[in-house]
Amino acid sequence: MGFMEDAKETAKAVGEKIQDAWEDTTDRVGDKVDEMKADADVKKAEAERDSVKTRNEIKEDLRDS
């Protein structure tokens, strides 16, 4: 009977470690996705800023002409 109980406890411990590893992995993947979305948002904002700056410079040049 002791052998079976030890085997059950070992299996339970292994299952918990696998579950913890899975949760850690999914958290890391989620963090990476969030990071990539944030980088994309920054690039979009920078492109929009550059577009507005260029448009304003062109308008200013037309006013001066």
C-alpha positions, 0 to 999 in steps of 0.5 A, spaced: 500 500 500 505 504 501 508 504 494 501 505 491 501 512 495 508 514 493 506 513 486 500 517 487 504 523 490 509 522 485 504 523 479 501 528 483 507 532 484 509 531 477 502 533 474 503 540 478 510 541 476 507 540 468 501 545 470 506 550 473 510 550 467 504 550 462 502 556 466 509 560 466 509 558 458 502 561 457 504 567 461 510 569 457 507 568 450 502 573 453 507 578 455 511 577 448 504 578 444 503 584 449 510 587 448 509 586 440 502 590 440 505 595 444 511 596 439 506 596 433 502 602 436 509 606 438 511 605 430 504 607 428 504 613 432 511 615 430 509 614 423 502 618 424 507 624 427 512 624 421 506 624 416 503 630 420 509 634 421 511 633 413 504 635 411 505 641 416 511 643 413 508 642 406 502 647 408 507 652 411 512 652 404 505 653 400 503 659 404 510 662 404 510 661 396 
